[in-house]
């Protein structure tokens, strides 16, 4: 941390545990600001999650359609789910891909980890691209209802531009995968190797 960043730091004076839910824990902290004044911060602690962008051999991508209660909409999303206990993110990614889509993958590539909304939660989602896919039987949790949808790259692009794909983890995964793929294509083109 740089000296300038240190001047931005807030320090916790008191922490109050407000709510313990199945998915999240809510806190209200009293903090001292860099200028010496006090304020409150309400925030959610989350155990973390994964998101998986499954890519078929022909470049098509697998999404799930799921009703999301807070926004009262059925959304296109990449398969995803929360980390259980001390489960490793990659193990969680393999489990969630199988549960939600029915597919298993030969290869997983870590794209990045994102902080979803650091203004009010510490939730971190680990994002992966999955290739070498084999189809199987979907087996979601008993309180999950989702449809598997396969979209061509052109259909994905259309749905992103129309706003139909608007979920942050899905957009981040698509951006990072496409950026990495473009860099690989450029590198292969320069070396004279066809992809």
Buried (B, 14 or more C-beta within 10 A) or exposed (E): EEEEEEEEEEEEEEEEEEEEEEEBBBBBBEBBEEEEEEEEBEBBEBBBBBBBBBBBEEEBBBBBEBEEEEEEEEBBBBBBBBBEEEBEBEEBBBBBBBBBBBBBBEEBBEBEEBEBEEEEBBBBBBBBBBBEBEEEEBEBEEEEEBEBBEBEBEBBBEBBEEEEBBBEBBEBBBEBBBEEBEEEEEEEEEEEEEE
